[in-house]
Amino acid sequence: MNKRDLKRFKEMLLERRNVLTQNKESINEQSVVFSTDDLPDEVDLASSETEQAINLKLRDRERFLIRKIDKALQKIEAGEYGLCESCGDPIGIKRLEARPVTDLCIQCKEEQEARERVFAED
């Protein structure tokens, strides 16, 4: 991978991290805690609890993605970005463009998913 591509991916990752961090801050500003006294009936309470659970799940996913972005940025700095962690082969540019935080080439990812399907069927 050439320096121009690395710079482009680094900028892409930093931009995505910035957006996620801003979203996280705005969600933190909005209180996800609610008082049962403010809700007139059980339906409102259930709806609020469901909304809170969804928001917490989204925040967990965003935190996980931020960690993956940080890992990818560290790999760029170490000169290891774009190499499959499983087989060591280069990950295709098109795959990195679609998912810049990926750490597996398409072949290794397909093999991993096939193994996961086998375990899921058991």
C-alpha positions in Angstrom: 0.0 0.0 0.0 1.4 3.4 -0.9 1.7 6.5 1.3 -1.2 8.2 -0.5 -3.6 5.3 0.3 -2.4 5.2 3.9 -3.0 8.9 4.3 -6.5 8.6 2.8 -7.4 5.7 5.2 -5.9 7.5 8.2 -8.0 10.6 7.4 -11.1 8.4 6.8 -10.6 6.6 10.2 -9.9 9.9 12.1 -13.1 11.5 10.6 -15.2 8.5 11.5 -13.7 8.5 15.0 -14.5 12.2 15.4 -18.1 11.7 14.3 -18.5 8.8 16.8 -16.9 10.8 19.6 -19.2 13.7 19.0 -22.3 11.4 18.9 -21.1 9.8 22.2 -20.8 13.3 23.8 -24.2 14.4 22.6 -25.8 11.1 23.9 -24.1 11.6 27.2 -25.5 15.1 27.4 -29.0 13.7 26.9 -29.8 11.8 30.1 -30.8 8.2 29.5 -32.0 8.0 33.1 -35.7 8.5 33.7 -37.9 8.8 36.7 -40.9 6.4 37.0 -42.8 9.3 38.5 -42.6 11.2 35.2 -44.3 8.3 33.3 -48.1 8.0 33.7 -48.6 4.3 33.0 -46.9 1.0 32.4 -46.9 1.4 28.6 -44.9 4.6 28.9 -42.5 3.0 31.3 -42.0 -0.1 29.1 -41.5 2.2 26.1 -38.9 4.3 27.9 -37.1 1.2 29.2 -37.0 -0.2 25.7 -35.6 3.0 24.3 -33.0 3.1 27.0 -31.9 -0.4 26.3 -31.6 0.4 22.6 -29.5 3.5 23.3 -27.2 1.5 25.6 -26.7 -1.1 22.9 -25.9 1.6 20.4 -23.4 3.2 22.7 -21.7 -0.2 23.3 -21.4 -0.7 19.5 -20.0 2.7 19.1 -17.4 2.1 21.8 -16.4 -1.1 20.2 -16.1 0.6 16.8 -13.9 3.4 18.3 -11.6 0.7 19.8 -11.3 -0.9 16.3 -10.6 2.5 14.7 -7.9 3.1 17.3 -6.4 -0.3 16.6 -6.4 0.5 12.8 -4.7 3.9 13.5 -2.0 2.2 15.6 -1.5 -0.3 12.7 -1.0 2.6 10.3 1.6 4.1 12.6 3.4 0.7 13.0 3.3 0.1 9.2 1.1 -3.0 9.6 -2.2 -1.6 8.2 -3.8 -3.5 5.4 -2.2 -6.8 6.3 -4.4 -9.8 7.3 -3.9 -10.8 10.9 -4.6 -14.4 10.1 -2.6 -15.1 7.0 -0.4 -12.0 6.6 -1.5 -11.3 3.1 -2.4 -7.8 2.0 -6.1 -7.0 2.4 -7.6 -5.7 -0.8 -8.1 -1.9 -1.2 -11.8 -2.3 -2.1 -12.3 -4.3 1.1 -10.5 -1.6 3.2 -12.6 1.1 1.5 -15.8 -0.7 2.4 -14.6 -1.5 6.0 -11.4 0.4 6.9 -11.3 -1.2 10.4 -11.1 -4.8 9.1 -8.2 -6.9 10.1 -8.9 -10.0 8.0 -8.7 -10.5 4.2 -11.9 -11.6 2.5 -10.8 -15.2 2.3 -9.9 -15.5 6.0 -13.1 -13.6 7.0 -15.2 -16.1 4.9 -13.4 -19.0 6.6 -14.1 -17.4 10.1 -17.8 -16.9 9.2 -18.1 -20.5 8.0 -16.6 -21.8 11.3 -19.0 -19.6 13.2 -22.0 -21.0 11.3 -20.9 -24.5 12.1 -20.7 -23.7 15.8 -24.1 -21.9 15.7 -25.8 -24.9 14.2 -24.6 -27.2 17.0 
